Amino acid sequence: MNLRHLVFFKELARTQHMSQAAENLGISQPSLSYAIKKLEEELQVPLFEPDGRNIRLTNLGETYLKYVTVALNNLDEGDELLSQLINPNTGHINLGFTYTLGQRLVPELIQNFSAQSQNQKITFSLGQSNSQDLLDELNNEKYDLVLASQVTQLHDQDTERLFSFYPIVQQEIVVAIPNQHPLAQKPHIYLNDLKDEPLIMFSQNSGLRPLIDKILAQKRIRPHIKFQVEEDYTMVGFVQRGLGVALIPNLPQLDPSAVTLRHLEDNQLEHELYLISRQNNFMTPSVQRFQEFVRQYCWQHFTQPQQLI
């Protein structure tokens, strides 16, 4: 079915006058008659019938017009949406990120990006989860970009074949301690101070779990894992209730009355975070612009020694 024939049909149905419709469409009357005839032959129903010197829709034609109108309107909306998406100044960005990045990094990035005059009409949809799930959703095209830990395998596939990982920032890993715990009163905390403590740990599907395991392995500590959870603030809640201590990314906005966050004197490992995109995938101009902004912003603000989040 020729899409132009549907446009011709809609205009003829509006005017119910062959010569007027042909003039409005900028085509000859024989061309319009031919198009309507071909459409009726394909549908095997009459769409118009004579009405004196003019024509009018048949009952079947009126029914068909409703669907043609909806379809053409949807196509017009789709054309308009695509036009907006490929306009670098009016596009939309689907961004996924891990839980702790909602405290500072993501709001900071969006605030500074949107402050630039050419970006003020660009909109965002945001989602949070663990790194594994975020990459799964990125692979399924729910997100344009993801800020997360590096995950090496996704459903038995090597992630380096699926995604591009660009390091942007490092988070310090600190120890969360109940406020009344004796360790909270010590001037310096070392990894060996945790060897006999019950630990609240990240679950196995967390992008942070391999790093936490490496940190403990530095001192050959076999952790006494009491609970495994997915999200940082859930861990803080368990620590606050005295159920154990936890190694977590630094949470600068955490209420100090909840738990005590302490620097580890002998931990040399930090949490590397990445800007992640699908390989060989089309990006709208607005997504490309935000990706480049994130790279530049993080390079300027977080690449010097001790510039952690």
Secondary structure, DSSP 4 states (H G I P E B T S, - for coil): --HHHHHHHHHHHHH--HHHHHHHHTS-HHHHHHHHHHHHHHHTS--EEEETTEEEE-HHHHHHHHHHHHHHHHHHHHHHHHHHHTSTTT-EEEEEE-GGGGTTHHHHHHHHHHTSGGGTT-EEEEEE--HHHHHHHHHTTS-SEEEE---SEETTEEGGGTEEEEEEEEE-EEEEE-TTSGGGG-SSB-GGGGTTSEEEEE-TTSTTHHHHHHHHHTTT---EEEEEESSHHHHHHHHHTTS-EEEEE--TTS-TTT-EEE-BTT----EEEEEEEETT----HHHHHHHHHHHHHHHHHH-STT---
